[in-house]
């Protein structure tokens, strides 16, 4: 399987420190979907919310989480185009 350049770039942007995810994206490995699913299924931990010093800090985390969910959905459309 081959992923689009856009999807690969988004993986690298959202997970800049995960060489493993970069490699899976570049090689078109289906396991990438598992990593994306795992990273998108959580929310913002309660302690993180309680210890935040500003609304902007929480919004930044929420936007990042939303982008991860959207990236997982995009992966699904690329990996399984007949199901969408």
N, C-alpha and C positions, 0 to 999 in steps of 0.2 A: 504494500500500500504506500502511496505517496501523498504526503500532506501538502497543502498549499503553502506558499512562501509567507502568506499573511498569518496563517495559524502558527507556523514555526516561529515567526517574529514575536507573536503575542506570548507564546510559551516562554521565550527568552526574556521578554520584558517583565512578565508577571512572576517568573521564577528565576531571577538573575543568578542565584547561587546554586542552582541544581543542574550540574553538568549532565547528570543521568537523564533528567527530563529533556534537556537539549538534544542529547544523543538519540533518545527514543523518537523525538519529533523529527529530527533530520533523517533518521533511518526508516521512518514510516512504520514503526513498531506499534502494534495494536495495544500493547500494555500501557501506552501513554494515556489511554482513556481511563484506566484504573487509577493512575496517579492523579489525573485531573478530577475524577470523581471524588477521590479521597480528600483532595484539597478544597473542593467546593461544597462539601456536605456539612461542614461545621459552621458555626456562627461566631460571633465575637464573644470570647469568654467573659463571664460576669466580672471577674477581677479586673480585666482590662478596661471594661466600661467604668467600673467604680474608681479605678486609679487614674483615669484619663484627666488631663488638666484643662481640656477644652472640648467644645462640641466639634470643632474642626478635626481634632485628632480622631474622634470616633467616626466622623463622616469619612475621613480618609480610609480608615479600616473597612468601613461598610462598602465604600466604592470599590476597593480592591477585591473584597469578597464577591461583590456583584459581578465584577469582570471575570473572576474565576468561574463562576456559574455560567456566564455567557460563553466563555471559552470552552467549557465542557460540552455545552449544547452545540457549539460550532464543530467541535471534534466529532460529535455524534452524527452530524449531517454529512461530514466528509467521510467518515469511516463507514457509514451505513446510508448511502444516498437513497436507496430504495425504500427505506423505512420512513422517510420524511415526506 
